[in-house]
Amino acid sequence: MAGQGFKDVEGDKGLYFRTTEEMLEEFAYLGEEKAYEVVVKNTNYIADLIEPMMPVPKGKFPPKIDNSDEILRQKCEERVVNMYGDPVPEIIRARLDKELNSIINNGYSVMYMAAEMLVQKSLSDGYLVGSRGSVGSSFVATMSGITEVNPLDPHYLCPNCKNIEWGDKNEYDCGVDMPEKNCPVCGTKYNQEGFSIPFETFLGFEADKEPDIDLNFAGEYQPVAHKFVDEIFGAENVFKAGTIGTIQGKTAYGYVMKYFEERELPVNKFEADRLAECCEGVRRTSGQHPGGIIIVPRGHEIYEFCPVQHPANDTESDIITTHFDYHSIDQNLLKLDILGHDVPSMIRQLQDMTGIEPTDVPLKDEKVNSIFIGIDGLDIKDPDYKFVHGSYGIPEFGTAFTRKMLDDTQPKKFADLVRISGFSHGTDVWLNNAQELIVNGIATMNNAISTRDDIMNYLRLKGLPNKDAFTIMEKVRKGKGLTEEQEALMRENDVPEWYIGSCKKIKYMFPRAHAVAYVMMSYRIAYFKVYHPAEFYAVYFTTKVADFNDKVILQGSLAVQEKMEEIISKGNNASKKEEVEMIVYEVAYEMYARGYEFLPARLGESDGTKFGVRDGKVQLPFVAVSGVGESAAKSIAEEYKIRPFETVDEVRERAKVNKTAIEELREHGVFAGLPETDQLSFF
């Protein structure tokens, strides 16, 4: 409380619930008998008069979309017949019907239909949607068009005659990795489908787990998607999800030390640590979830479930959020996660620049695969090039941590990349676990545990009953280890000791569907990096424009190398700004080494905020010029389109550009050949 600014509360003891003994002491002035009556008897008497009430009503209150059950069934039926033929193969029919019955009987069809409408709206507006979490575990989500991840076991599928051949589950867990093959019935080249993801990961073994559909929209499209939810359910029923900000470790420790310093009291390290730990997690402020939307069903009011507020009690804000964080009411109201993400934005920009449909990009290409294990696929022109990795700038695979992982695993196929994504997002899954097992040759990329679904798939192949395989997966993914009975069951089914040991170390695991969805998007971007380099770099630098130092980068490869060496030499003393700029320097250095160049920002050529490609070179937008803000950059580009500028004064006035930005633009050469003013001098 002292840290929050409360001074001398209750004689500096702070506000807290007193024990009965402390309360009796406080009221001792009334005499022993009267104090007992006031403190004990009367309070219990009042408590007995009060009807207990819950702050949140019991039960589910899903919103309604008319005929959602029938529409969901119909959409899935049309797609599955269109894709797999009529009659639908028995295994596929069984999975689809089981899922549909589970979803509809538990009242989740509205959630699916809302997600489907959002995804179709985004696709019709030209933006791919990435799925997060375990929604890709659901075949219904695939057949209704919510996700492009197909969770079935790997199989060949003829797009012409619908002939289907199942792959070897022991050898392949991603259909794209199987050898290419033509249909023996009609000779058409097979499509290769399936990513081996059990439905149970999404809805639980008894289909009783609260599902969560998280979708990644392009950052610039996120507000449109949010607005569309208002159209689906009515704006008066849609609320932003509130969050509760709590006191974190360092802040708590600061409060403790400040408390003792102000009172000039001694405190040892152990007591300070203990008190800091007690303060951690205490509510500090409220906020807004980046993409969470809460839906109240028609005929109900939000106040039946929780109060509403402005985030951080900022009455000037026009945003209204739920007062409770979502987890307090997730048993009652539907939440949609509509998140903004760079990757769908990058894909859309690459599509616009190249004319290539992202879904036409193959997920198996030897040249693309090669950049995850070296630089051969990049056609480097610089004979003195120093980097040995080709994955710089690829989401999920471009960080120093994942580059080291690529060295250790040497991925050769799509399934390996999915596993690496799982390794990198888990806790105690890679470090101190799978890394040692793979490097020492105890485990392989095919059988090391990377995502939660791997456990269920592996144990089922070993012969464990489905229910036991699921229960073990759920315990391990939450970091709860294994019971003695579970270990014994695994040994009975010839599960090796290293596998059991690996399960016991894990604290948190990524869902496989999430890893597959991420890698599909990342692989497409890698394809553009290999085959459309200039466009790739333009799009990459657009997403990193805030960290793009034009004054260094435009000087050329040598200047970039010197700057990188300077940052490396500082080690841990490098500033946060230098660390994030380093990532951009690495990609700029690679771009130069591949023989590509930058063009400076120029009037009539540059966009306000996006890097472009002109004559095979990557051209800077105005916002990439140091000191030029986004609104000024957009304004310069927009005003020029209306009418070209004739003087620097005109740029200043029409585009509302401040003095600092004008100077930076002048130094950059943007105003070359443009007179300062149109005033004539008579002297």
N, C-alpha and C positions, 0 to 999 in steps of 0.2 A: 504493500500500500504506500509505503514511503517512496518507492521508486515511481509510482504513478502520481505522486504529488500530494498525497494526503499527509498533512502535518499534525502531529500531536493528537491523533485520534484516540479517544479514551485514555488519555494520559500516556500516549505512546505505546499502548499495548496492542493497538489495532482492533478492528472489529472482528469478532469471532463468536461462535456459539458457545455459551457458557455451560459447564456441567451443572447438574442439580445442586451439588455441594457449593459451587461458586455462586449460584443464584440465591441459595439460602443465606449465604454470607452477605450478599448485597442487600437483602431485605431483613437482616438481623435486627435493624432498628425497630421493626414492628413487634418484636418479641417472637419467641420460638414457635408458638402455636399458630399465630397469625401469618408468620412468614411461610410456614408449611402449607397453610391454606391457600395463600396467594400463589406460591410457586408450584405446588404439586397438585392440590385438589382442583383449584379453579381452572388451571390450564387443561387438565384431563377432562374436566366437565365440558369445557368449550369444545375440545377436540371430539368428544362423543356426540355433540350436537351437530357436527358438520358432516354432511354427506360426502364421502370421498368422490373426487372427480378426476378424470384424466385430462391433461392439457390438450391431448390430441385424441380424436375419436378412434375407436378400434375398427379394423377392417380396411378393405381396399376401396378406393373411390376412383376407378379409372374413368377417363373421359370417354365419350362415345363418338364413333364415326358410324353413321348408319350402315347397316349390313356389312360391317367389317369382316365378320366370320366368313360370309359367303364370297365376298370380293377376294379375300386372301386365298381361299381354296381355289377359286376360279383362275386367278392369276398364276398360281403355282401349277395348276392342271394344264393350262394352255402352254406354259413354258416347258414343262417336263415332257409333254407329248411332242412339242415342236423340236426339242433337243434330242430326246431318246426314242421317239417313235411310239406307235400305238399297236399293240399293248406295251406299256412301260415295263422294262425288265423287272422281274419279281423282287430282287434285292433292293432296287431303287424305289419301287412302289412301296415296299414295307417301311423303308426309312422315311419317305415323304409322309405317308399316312400316320406313322407313329408321331412324328414331329408335329404335324398339323393338329392331331387330336390333343396332344399335350399343350400346345400353344392356345388353342381355342378353348379347351376345357378350363384352363387356368386364367382365362380372361386377358390374354396377352396379344390378341389379334389387333387391337387398336394401336398398340405400340409398334407392331410390325407395319401396319398400314400407314401410320404417320411417318415412319422412317422411309417407307417405299415412296410416298408422295414427295418427300423432301429430296430424295436421291434422284427421282425422275425429273423433278423440276430443275435441279442443278445440271443434270445431263442434258436436258433440252436447252438449257442456256449455255451449254458448251463447256461445262466444268466437270471433270471426273471427281468422284468422291472416294476418299480412302476410308476403310472401316478400321476401327480400333477395338481392342478388347477381344472377347471371344464370340462376337456375333457371327464371324465366318465359320464357326463350328456348326452353324445351323443350315441345313440343306434348303429349308424353307426360305431362309434369308437369301440364298443364292437364286432359287427359282422365282422369288418375288422381285428380284432385281435390286435388293438392298446392298449386296456385296458381290464382288466378282470372284471371291474365293470359293472354290468348289470343294467341300469337305469330304467327298466320297473317297474310297480307296483308289489308287492309281488305275486308270483304264484307258484303252484306246476306244475312240468313238468315231464312226464314219459320219461325216456331215451330210453325206448323200443318202445312203441306204439305212443309216442308223444302226448298223452292225456294231456290237460292243465286244471287246476282249479285255478281261481283267488282267492286271499286271501281277508280278510276283511281289507279294507284300514283304517278304523277307529281304528282297534286294532293293526295292524302290519305295520311297514314301512320298515322292512327287512325280506325278505323271509326266511332266515336261522332261524329266531325266531319262525316260525310257528311250530305247533306240527308235529312230523314225521308221515308219512302216506304212505300207499301203493296205487298204482293205482287201482281203482275199475274195470277198463276194463281188464287189463292183470295181475294184482297182483304184478308187479314190484315195488320196493321201489321208491317213487318219489324223484326227485331232487327238491331243494327249491331255487328259483331264485328271483331276483328283489330287488332293493334298493330305489324305489320311488324318482327318480330324474328327474325333468322336463328338456326337451331339451333347453328350452328358456334360462336357466342359461348360456348355452355355446354360442349360436349364437344370443341371443336376441329375442324379440317377433316377429319382422319382419324379422328375420334371417339376420340382417344387421350389427351385432356387429362383430368387428374384432376378429377372434378366436385366441387362443394361445394354442398350444399343448406343454406342458412341461412334460418331461420324466425323471425319476430317474434311472440312470444306476448304476451298481456296480462301486465303485470308481476306481478299477483297470481296468474296462472295458471301462470307459469313453473315453480314448484316441483312442481306437479301433472304438468306435461309431463315434467320430469326423472324423476319417480317412475315415470311410465308407461314410460319407456325401460327401467327395471329389469324391468318386467313383460314387455316384449317379448323382451329378451335374457337376463334373469336378473341379479339385483343383483350377483352375484359377478363378472360379466363387464363391468360398467359402471364407468368411472372418469372423474373430472373432469379436464379437460385442464389441465396445468400451463403456466405462462408464466415467462419469465425477464426480470426487471427489470434494465435496464442503466443505466450512468451516462450522464446527459444533459449537454448542453453547459454549462449554468450551474453544475451540480454539479461537473463536471470542472474548470472554470475556478477554482471555489472551492478545490478540492483543491490545484491548482497554486500558487495565491497563498498558501495557508496553509503549504504546504511551504517556500516560500522565506522567508516571514515568520518561521516558527519557527526557521529556521536562520540568520536575519539575512543572507541572501544576496541580492545584487541580481539582478533579472531584467527584461529589456525586454519590451514588449508583444508583440512578434512571437514571441519564444521562449515566452512564456506561452500565446499562442494555439496555437502548434505543439504544445506538451505537452498542452494541454487537448484538442486534436483527437485526440491519440494515446490519451487515456484514454476518450474517448467510445465507448460501445458495449460496454465491459467489463462482465461480469456483476456485478451488485450483490446481487440477492436473487431469490427465486422467488415466484411468485404463482399465482392461479387465474384461468383464462379465465372471463369472465362467463357464457358459455353453452355452452362447448365440452364435449362428452361423447365419450369414447373408448370404442369397443366392442372387446373381445377375443373372438375366436370361441370357442365351446364346445370343450373339449378342450385349450385352450392357457392358459397363465398370463401375466399381465402382465409377469412377470420375464423372459420370453423376449425382450421388446422393450425394456424399460427398468425402472429401479427406480421405486418410488413414495415419496412423502414427504408431510409436512404442509406447506402453503404457508408460506414464510418460516421453515421449520424450527420452527414453533410446535407443540410437542408437546401443548399443551393443546387444540389444534383437533381437532374430530372429522371434518374434511375430509381426504380423501386424494387427492392429484393425481399425475399422471405426473411423473417427475423431468425428463424431456426435454420441451422445448416441442414442440407438435404437429408443427411443420414438419420436425423431425428424424425423425419416424416416419410422415409422411403417405403415404409410398409403401407402407406396410405395413398400417396399421390404419384402420378407418372412424372418421371424426369426424362427429358431428352438431352443428350450431350451433343451440342452442335458447335464443334470446335474449329478454329481457324488454323491453317497449317500451310507452311511454305511449299510443301511438295506438290499438292494439286495446282497451286499457282504456277510453279515452275513448269509442270507438264502442259498446262494451258498455253503458257507463253511459247514453249517449244513447238507446240502444235501450230500456233499462229505463225511462227517464223519459218517453219519447214513445210507446213501443209501435210505432215504425217499424222494420221490418226493414232493416238497413243495405244489403243487396244489392238492395233495391227502390229505393234512392235513385238518381235518374237522373244520368248523368255528363255530361249536356248540359242546362243550364238558363240562360237569358239573365240572369236576376236574379243567380244565383250567379256566372256569368262576370263580371258587372259589378263585383264587389267586388275583383277582381284589378287593375282599372284605375281605381278611384275609390270613392266612398262612396254612390253613388246607390241601391244595393241594400240599404242599411242603414236607410233611413227615419229619418234623424237628426232629432231634435226640437229640439236646441239650436241657435239661429240663430248663435251665436258659436263654433261648433265649429271647432277649429283643424286637425285632422288631414285629410289628403287621400287617405290609403290606407284600403282596407277589409279588408286581409288580416291585421290584428293578431290574434294568437292562433291562426292557421291553421298547423299544422305544415308546414315546408318554405318557407312564404311570408311568415312574420311578422317576420323579422329585418330590421334596418336594411339589411343587405347585399342581401337578396332584394327588399326594397321598392324599392331603387334600380334593381335589375334589372328589376322590373316597370315602372318609369317608362321605362326605356330601350327595352323590347321591346313594351310595350302589348299583352299577350296577348289574343287574342280567342276562342281555342278550346282544347280539351283538349290537342291536340298541342303548342301553345305552352307550356303549363304543364309538360309532360313535358320539353321542351327546357330550360326554366328550371331544373328540378330537375337535369338533367344539367350545365348550366353551373355551377350553384352547388356541385356536389360534385367537379368536376374541378380539376386544377391546371394553370394557364396555358391554360385552355379559354375562360374568359370574360375576365378581366382581361388586358390587353395582347394580346388576340386577338379573339374573337367580338364583344366589346362595341364595339371601334373599328370593326369591319367593318359591324355593324348600324347604329350611330349615324351613320356616314358614308355609309350607303346602298349600300355595296359588296356586302354580303350581306343576306339576308333571314332571318326566323325559319324559313322552310322549308328553306333550304339551308346555313345556318351549322352547323358541327360542334358537337354538344353531348354526344352519347354515343358510345361506341365503335362501336355497331352502325350509326350514321348513316353512317360511312365506308364500311362494306361495302355498305349499301343504295344509297348514292349512286354508288359506283364501278360497281356492277353495272348500275344504270340507265344509266350512261355507256357501258356496253359492255365493261368489263374482265372477263376470265375470273374465275369464282368464286374460284379458288385465289389468284390475284393480289390480288383485292379483300380476301380474308381475311388474307393475309400482310401487306399494307399496314396493315390495321386493327390487327393484333396488334403490329406494330412501333410504330405511332403511339401506341397506348394505353399502352404501357410507357415512352413518352418517348424512343424510339430513333430518331425521325426517319425519313427516307427515303433509300434508296440512289439513285445517279444513274440506274440502270436503271429504278427504280420511277418516278422523276420523269418520265423520258422516256416511259414507258408511259402515264402519266397525261396528258401533253401530247398524245400521239398520239390519245387518246380525248377530246380537247377539254375536259379538266378545267382550269378557269381558274387563273391564277397565284396569285390570292389564296387559293384552296383549298389549293394545294400549300404555300404559305407558312404557312397556318394549321396544317396537319399537322405542320410542322417545329417549331412552338413548343410543342406539347402535351407535358406531362410525365406526366399520369395522367388516365384517363377512366372515368366511371361506366358500368356496363352499362345499356342502355336498359330491360331488364326490371325492374331495380331502380327506376329512375325512374318507370316506369308504375305499379308496385305502390304506391309511395309516394304518387303523385299521386291514384290511385284512392281511397286512404284519406283523404288531405287534402281531396279534393273533397267527399267525404261529410260531413266535419266542416264544411266551408264551407256546405254545404246546410243543416245544422242551425243554423249561425250566422245564416243569412238567414231561415229559416222558423220556427225554434224558439229565439229568442234567449236567453230566461231559462235554458233547459236547457243551451244551449251554454256560457253564462258560468259556470253552476254547475259543469259538468264541467271547464271550463278551469281555474277557480280551485282545484278539487280537486287537479289535477296540479301546481299551483304553490303549494300551501298553505304550504310552508316559507318562501316569499318574500312571503307576504301580510301586509302591515302593517295590522292591523285598526284601530290607533289613528289612522292617517292616513286610510285609505280610508272608514271609517264616518262621517267628518266631512262627506263629500260631495264633489261635483265640484270646488268651488273649492279645497279643501284638497289634493286630488290634483294639481290643476294647479300650485299653489304648490310642492308637493314636487318635481314634475317639473322646474320651472324652476330650483329650487335645485340639483338634481343636474346639470342641463345647464350651469349657470353654473360648476360646479367643473371641467368639462372632463375632462382626463386625471387630475385629482386626486380624482375620485370614487372611493369605495372599491368593492371587488368586490361587497360586500353591496348598496350603493346601485345598482350597475349591474344586478344581477339583479332587485332590487325595481322598478327603472324599467320593466322589461318588463311587470310586473303592473300598475303604475300606468297604463300606456298603455291596457291592456285595460279597467281599471276606469273610466277617463275616457270611453272609447268607450261603455261600458255605460250610464253616467249620461246621456250625450248622446243615447242612443236611448230614454231615458225609463224605464229600469229602475232599481230601487232594491235596496239590501241590507236584510236583516233581521238583527238581532243574534242571537247564539247564545242559545237558551232551553231550559230543562229541559222534557222532554216533547215538544219540537218538533224539536230539532237532532239530527243524526247525530253520531257520534264523530269521523269523519274526512272525511266527504263533504259538500260544499255541497249544499243541496237547493233546491227551488222551492216556495214557499208563497204562495198568492194572487198569483201572477205576479211575486213578488219572490224574490231570491236570498238564501237563509238560510245563515248561517255555521254550520259544525260547531264543536264544542268545541275541536278542535285548532287552529282558526284564531285562537283567543284567545291573545295574546302570553303566553308563559311556561307554556303548558299542553302537556305532551308527549303523544305518540301513545297510550301505554298508559293514561295517566290519562283522556284524552279518550274512548277506547273503553270504559273501565271505567265512566265516568259514564253513558254512553248505555245500556250493557248492564244496569247495576244499576237504572237508572230503569225499564227495561222489566219487570224482575222485580217491582219495587215502588217507587212514587214516593217520593222523599225528603221527609221532614217537617221536617228541620232541616239547617242547614249542617254541624253536627257529624256528622250521619249521612252526608253526602256525603264528608266527610273520612275517616270510618272505613270505610264500605262500599266506596267507590271507591278507597281508598288514595291520596288526593290530598294532595300536600305543601303546606306553608304558603304558599309563593310562588304556586303555581297557584291556591290558594283566594283569595288577595288579588286576583289578576288577574281571576278569574271574578266576584268581588264587584264590582270596579270596572267590569267589562263589563255588569253588571246581571243576570247569570244567576240570582242568588239573590234577586231582587226579591220581597218578600212572604214570604220564607222565614225563620222565626225562627232565631237562632243556635243555640239549645240547647233541649232539652225540660225542663231542670231548673227547678223552681219555686223562687222566692225567698220566704222567710217574713218578710223584713224590708223 
